[in-house]
Amino acid sequence: MNMTTADMTNSPYKTIWNLSWPQILMMFFHLTIGLVDVWVAGKLGREIQASMGMVSQSLFFFLVIGMAVANGSVAAISQSIGAGRMLRAKRYIGLCFQLGAVLGIIIFAVGYPLRDGMLTILRVPPEMRHVMQYFIKIFLYLLPLYYLLIITNAIFRAQKKVLLPLYSMVIVTILNTILDLGLGLGLWGLPDMGYRGVALATFYSISAGAIFNVFLLYKLGALRKKSFAPLKWCRKAFPYLFKVAWPSGLMQLVWHSGYLVLYSITASLSTDNVIALAGMAAGIKIESIIFLPAFAFNMTASIIIGHYLGDGKPEEAKKFGYRILGLGILFLSLLALGIWPYIRPITALIAPDKVVLDEAVNYLFYNVLAIPFTLTSMIMAGALNGAGATLYNLFIFSFTIWGLRLPLAYYLGHQVMHSATGIWIAMLISQIVQASIIFYVFSRCDWQRFSMSSNKKRIKHG
């Protein structure tokens, strides 16, 4: 998409939809990759499936720095393009690309010698240890290319080239599915490698996606000599990237660790704790499907707000934030209303056990009620990311998760209701408070001051 901010203003809802639908599909392919991995791992045995789950959780901590840089790149590149500073945008593309490659190698170099110690920290059971050792080793080898995939996808999104990450994820999904089934289960005459095949399917598919993205960047002229700025420019440009990235990365850790503690609170219920955990796990899988569009609207908000702030139009940026929020709530509410009458049979595909199914539907009831509030938090957070105001997100999410959700979940679940329902209610209440605070910040606070155009020490072309 090569629309200017004036073009976007003339067709606001068309712009939002054109940026969102490819990202909705991209999130669907992300989900498909995970489901195929889990399904094939389940066919190979419960130890393999459990190892796949554990290594996926562990991988998040290795990727959090890459995701933080990706958020910083969207803010810096989109604002530069919105300001018409195309050389600055190209240099930020080059800088972010270099950071992705270097950070991926550094994290690999630090993590690889510590891989056995990680298994000890995770308290991996002896019967799973040899599988986890292989998974961790292959995924560590993959880190440099995984970083490039994450950051190059963000670079494309920042330029409104949202179809390119979609194409990349189509390649990753198709290749991962073929290799999962072929190498993992020995189909189509491919060697039956079991769990090693599942790990290699991830390695080869992510590598293919990263290589495809690098090729596209080169073909688009983004990896030419002029994209790699002198060290003097990089030293002036890097602080803005860092200022946006570090709160974003820390917020990811706050969010993820909060969920781990929530699992712990659920697991320590005095009665029916195993049922509650199983119901929560099944409910989260269904919830993740419902919320696929929400992640797309979050990324769309980052892109559009960044472009408008770069163009010096903060009021129009705010209007688009409200428009994306309204469209997102309408879209997701209609989707939830359409799915809800069938939620029990759909959930039963994942949780056939009746008591687990009952708890999963109970979990989903409160989280579907929270849709307008959850969506408000996600879209407003995306808008603040695009503005570079990630500090607001860090403070808001830290307070509502660690200061409200977790203590309230323990109090309602363990002290008042003595059941998982108290935990689900605490999640709903925290979402309401979180949405209210972040909406107030977006409506009333000067978050636009975090953009480069509001920074007194602006970064020059050269």
LINJO-V798667 format. One record per residue. N is the residue number from 0. NEAR is the number of other ideal C-beta (glycine too) atoms within 12 Angstrom. D_CENTER is the distance of its C-alpha to the mean C-alpha in Angstrom with 1 decimal. Layout:
{{N;NEAR;D_CENTER} {N;NEAR;D_CENTER}}
This chain:
{{0;30;22.8} {1;13;25.3} {2;27;25.9} {3;22;27.1} {4;36;26.3} {5;16;29.7} {6;18;28.8} {7;35;25.6} {8;24;27.8} {9;13;30.3} {10;19;27.8} {11;28;25.0} {12;24;23.9} {13;18;24.4} {14;33;22.2} {15;41;19.3} {16;27;19.7} {17;26;20.2} {18;46;16.9} {19;40;15.0} {20;26;16.5} {21;32;15.5} {22;39;11.8} {23;35;12.5} {24;25;14.2} {25;36;11.6} {26;33;9.2} {27;26;12.5} {28;32;13.1} {29;33;9.9} {30;27;11.3} {31;26;14.8} {32;34;14.2} {33;29;13.4} {34;26;16.3} {35;32;18.7} {36;40;18.1} {37;28;18.8} {38;25;21.7} {39;36;23.4} {40;37;23.0} {41;24;24.6} {42;24;27.4} {43;30;28.1} {44;19;28.4} {45;18;26.9} {46;24;26.8} {47;35;24.7} {48;25;22.3} {49;26;22.1} {50;39;21.6} {51;41;18.7} {52;28;17.0} {53;30;17.9} {54;38;16.9} {55;28;13.4} {56;25;13.0} {57;29;14.9} {58;34;12.9} {59;25;9.9} {60;29;12.5} {61;36;13.6} {62;37;10.4} {63;31;9.6} {64;35;12.2} {65;43;11.0} {66;35;7.6} {67;37;10.2} {68;43;12.6} {69;43;10.4} {70;50;10.2} {71;46;13.8} {72;52;14.7} {73;56;13.6} {74;52;15.8} {75;53;18.6} {76;50;19.0} {77;53;18.7} {78;50;21.1} {79;41;23.4} {80;40;23.7} {81;42;24.3} {82;33;27.0} {83;18;28.6} {84;28;28.2} {85;21;27.5} {86;23;28.7} {87;35;26.5} {88;38;23.5} {89;34;24.6} {90;38;25.1} {91;48;21.6} {92;46;20.4} {93;35;22.7} {94;41;21.8} {95;53;18.0} {96;39;19.0} {97;30;21.4} {98;38;19.1} {99;42;16.6} {100;30;19.6} {101;23;21.3} {102;36;18.5} {103;35;17.6} {104;24;21.4} {105;19;21.8} {106;30;19.2} {107;30;20.8} {108;18;24.2} {109;19;23.5} {110;29;21.8} {111;24;24.2} {112;13;27.4} {113;21;25.7} {114;30;24.3} {115;19;27.3} {116;15;27.0} {117;29;23.4} {118;26;24.8} {119;16;27.4} {120;15;25.0} {121;26;23.0} {122;12;26.5} {123;27;26.1} {124;17;29.1} {125;13;31.8} {126;14;31.6} {127;28;27.9} {128;23;28.3} {129;21;29.3} {130;33;26.4} {131;37;23.9} {132;28;25.8} {133;29;25.3} {134;44;21.6} {135;40;20.9} {136;27;23.3} {137;34;21.8} {138;42;18.2} {139;34;19.5} {140;28;21.4} {141;39;18.4} {142;41;16.5} {143;34;18.1} {144;35;17.3} {145;40;13.7} {146;41;13.3} {147;41;15.2} {148;42;13.1} {149;46;9.9} {150;47;12.2} {151;49;14.5} {152;48;12.0} {153;49;11.3} {154;48;15.1} {155;43;15.8} {156;48;13.7} {157;45;15.5} {158;40;18.8} {159;37;18.0} {160;34;18.4} {161;39;15.6} {162;23;17.7} {163;34;17.5} {164;43;13.8} {165;33;14.8} {166;26;17.9} {167;41;16.2} {168;38;14.0} {169;26;17.3} {170;30;19.0} {171;42;16.5} {172;33;16.7} {173;25;20.5} {174;31;21.3} {175;38;19.2} {176;31;21.0} {177;26;24.4} {178;36;24.2} {179;45;22.9} {180;28;25.9} {181;27;28.2} {182;32;27.8} {183;38;26.6} {184;29;29.3} {185;21;31.8} {186;20;31.8} {187;15;33.4} {188;10;35.5} {189;19;32.8} {190;16;33.4} {191;20;32.3} {192;26;30.3} {193;27;28.7} {194;37;25.8} {195;28;26.3} {196;34;25.7} {197;45;22.4} {198;40;21.2} {199;31;22.8} {200;41;21.2} {201;44;17.8} {202;33;19.4} {203;30;21.2} {204;38;18.6} {205;42;15.9} {206;31;19.0} {207;30;20.2} {208;40;17.0} {209;37;17.1} {210;23;20.9} {211;31;20.7} {212;41;18.4} {213;31;20.9} {214;20;23.7} {215;30;22.5} {216;34;22.1} {217;18;25.6} {218;14;27.1} {219;20;25.8} {220;16;27.6} {221;34;24.6} {222;26;25.7} {223;18;29.3} {224;12;31.3} {225;20;30.8} {226;29;27.1} {227;23;27.7} {228;30;29.2} {229;17;31.9} {230;13;31.1} {231;13;32.5} {232;24;30.0} {233;26;27.1} {234;15;28.3} {235;25;28.4} {236;42;25.1} {237;27;23.0} {238;21;23.4} {239;35;21.5} {240;41;18.5} {241;28;18.9} {242;29;19.5} {243;46;16.1} {244;39;14.1} {245;26;15.6} {246;31;14.9} {247;42;11.3} {248;33;11.2} {249;25;13.6} {250;37;11.7} {251;34;8.8} {252;26;12.0} {253;29;13.6} {254;31;11.1} {255;25;10.9} {256;23;14.7} {257;30;15.5} {258;27;14.4} {259;22;16.5} {260;22;19.4} {261;35;19.1} {262;26;19.6} {263;22;22.5} {264;33;24.0} {265;40;23.9} {266;23;25.4} {267;22;28.2} {268;32;29.5} {269;17;33.2} {270;17;33.4} {271;26;31.3} {272;24;28.4} {273;19;27.8} {274;28;27.8} {275;39;25.4} {276;27;22.9} {277;30;23.2} {278;40;23.0} {279;42;19.8} {280;29;18.2} {281;34;19.5} {282;40;18.5} {283;29;14.9} {284;29;14.9} {285;36;16.7} {286;36;14.6} {287;25;11.4} {288;31;13.6} {289;36;14.9} {290;36;11.7} {291;32;10.5} {292;40;12.3} {293;42;10.9} {294;32;7.4} {295;40;9.9} {296;43;12.2} {297;41;9.8} {298;45;9.5} {299;50;13.2} {300;50;14.2} {301;52;13.0} {302;53;15.0} {303;55;18.1} {304;52;18.5} {305;54;18.4} {306;49;21.1} {307;41;23.3} {308;46;23.3} {309;43;24.2} {310;32;27.0} {311;22;28.2} {312;27;27.7} {313;33;26.0} {314;17;27.5} {315;28;26.3} {316;43;22.8} {317;31;23.1} {318;25;24.7} {319;42;21.8} {320;45;19.5} {321;27;21.8} {322;33;22.1} {323;46;18.4} {324;39;18.4} {325;23;21.6} {326;32;20.6} {327;41;17.3} {328;30;19.3} {329;22;22.1} {330;32;20.0} {331;39;18.1} {332;25;21.3} {333;16;23.3} {334;23;20.9} {335;31;21.1} {336;16;24.9} {337;15;25.3} {338;24;23.6} {339;23;25.0} {340;11;28.5} {341;16;27.3} {342;32;24.7} {343;24;27.1} {344;16;27.9} {345;24;24.4} {346;37;23.3} {347;19;26.5} {348;18;25.3} {349;31;22.9} {350;32;25.1} {351;16;28.7} {352;17;30.3} {353;16;31.7} {354;20;31.1} {355;27;27.4} {356;27;27.1} {357;28;28.7} {358;34;26.3} {359;38;23.2} {360;33;24.7} {361;35;25.5} {362;40;21.9} {363;39;20.8} {364;28;23.6} {365;33;22.5} {366;38;18.8} {367;34;19.9} {368;23;22.3} {369;36;19.4} {370;36;17.7} {371;28;19.3} {372;33;18.3} {373;39;14.7} {374;40;14.3} {375;39;16.3} {376;44;14.1} {377;40;10.9} {378;47;12.9} {379;44;15.0} {380;48;12.3} {381;45;11.1} {382;53;14.8} {383;48;15.4} {384;53;12.8} {385;54;14.8} {386;51;17.9} {387;45;17.0} {388;42;17.6} {389;41;14.9} {390;27;17.7} {391;36;18.0} {392;46;14.5} {393;33;15.2} {394;26;18.6} {395;38;17.8} {396;40;15.1} {397;26;17.2} {398;25;20.3} {399;36;19.1} {400;35;17.5} {401;28;20.0} {402;19;22.9} {403;28;22.9} {404;37;20.7} {405;32;21.6} {406;24;25.3} {407;31;25.7} {408;41;24.3} {409;25;26.8} {410;20;29.6} {411;30;29.2} {412;35;28.4} {413;27;30.9} {414;18;33.6} {415;16;33.9} {416;24;32.9} {417;20;32.7} {418;28;30.2} {419;44;26.5} {420;29;27.1} {421;28;27.3} {422;47;23.9} {423;40;22.4} {424;28;24.5} {425;37;23.2} {426;43;19.6} {427;32;21.0} {428;26;23.0} {429;36;20.3} {430;35;18.1} {431;27;21.3} {432;27;22.0} {433;38;18.5} {434;32;18.6} {435;24;22.2} {436;31;21.7} {437;41;18.8} {438;33;20.8} {439;18;23.9} {440;33;22.3} {441;39;21.2} {442;20;24.7} {443;13;26.9} {444;24;25.6} {445;18;25.9} {446;36;22.2} {447;33;23.4} {448;20;25.3} {449;36;22.2} {450;40;22.2} {451;41;24.2} {452;34;26.9} {453;23;27.7} {454;25;27.9} {455;8;31.6} {456;13;31.0} {457;20;29.5} {458;33;28.6} {459;18;31.3} {460;20;31.4} {461;16;33.1}}
